[in-house]
Amino acid sequence: MMPDQNAAGNLGLFRIIFSFFYIWHLSTQFFENLSGLPSIHWSHNLYLLRYFFKDLGEPLPIAFFNILESCLIVALVLLLFGYKTRIATFLVLVLGGLVEALHTATDIQRATVILTFYIPLFMLITNRWGDTYSADSFLEYCKSGTYISPSESYWIYSLPARSVLIVLSVLFFSSAVFKISLGGQWLVYPELISNLVLHRTIKSAVLGLPLNPLAPFISQTPVLHHSLRITTLLFEGFFFLSLFSRTLRDFFVSLALIFHSFNAIWLAVTFTSVLIGYGLFIDWEALKENIWPQQKHYWQNNIDPNILIFGILFLSILIGILWSQDIIIQRLFNLDGLINVSTIWYPVFPFSLCWFAVNVIKMFKKEWN
């Protein structure tokens, strides 16, 4: 697969989107609620930290959770502005990994490794998502006149997206294998989807979530629920084909968004953190140019570098401090609870349907031509 067009600009814009998404993700987690658990819980469930926690006689204080999360917020704001990007990425990887480990110790079914581990890790290794749309790129331009065009398509800018795509392919393929062979009943239990949609509709009603209006129709239509069962297995089993061409990649990624949207909206199965991983395959630079076209040297202005650095450090520390004070800052990021792990899929669903339709049309046009 050839490097994507606008790869450098896409990676820089993705860094900004990733940071906003991560901060929003944290705003929905209620991390400080974990402070009431006894210390023995952490020593039993966190292998790497068990020696640190084993001698604690009291539950971890709430200040520990507040400080840890605030430090992660500071690192994310630095990453958002692209200042000391590599250090900020390292802090996001380490601090985010610790926060996620503490969450996972209470809920082993959490699936946030794309957000908290793989993306920061691949970005840390390549160290390129601070080359555009960042304070680092501005400071380098002021110092040496070096400028990297957002339209640059050098292969290393596409490497993180390629790596994430491999991870997604492995995860989907392993899911298909589990469903088929490792105790799964997706091939031998024909009523599985029929019962699943009804069970999940009941669960949604209990949780106060939107109900699936198609649940009775799906459960009573064998052709439909059999088709959904087989289609799911085919999609997960053949997602790895996305590695072989950009056309197939866009096709499977748009289909994956439909898959996740349907599960989140009507089956109450939300793997919302994985959503940011698919953002790596969108041409953000092209979208930006259509909305807000700019001249080549977008950093050419009268901003004083020292004032910029001071402003970024001040804002990141301020947001980090305010984050743990239980004020409006967290509610701003999720619109006072309006955007949560379920509702965020409502705009994604129609977008993914349109993207999927465009990809299918492109594939047919390419075939006929």
Protein Blocks (a to p, Z undefined) as FASTA:
>chain_A
ZZdehklmmmmmmmmmmmmmmmmmmmmnommlmmmpcfklmmmmmmklmmmmmmpmbdcd
fklmmmmmmmmmmmmmmmmnopakllmmmmmmmmmmmmmmmmmmmomkbccklmmmmmmm
mmmmnopmlmgopfklmmmmmmnopacdfkbccfklmmmmmmmmmmmmmmmmmmmmmmmm
nopaklmmmklmmmmmmmmmmmmmmnopacdfklmmmmmmmklmmmmmmmmmmmmmmmmm
mmmomklmmmmmmmmmmmmmmmmmmnopacfklmmmmmmmccfklmmmmmmgcdfblmlc
cbdfklmmmmmmmmmmmmmmmmmnopaklmmmnonolacfklmmmmmmmmmmmmmmmmmm
mmmmmmmZZ
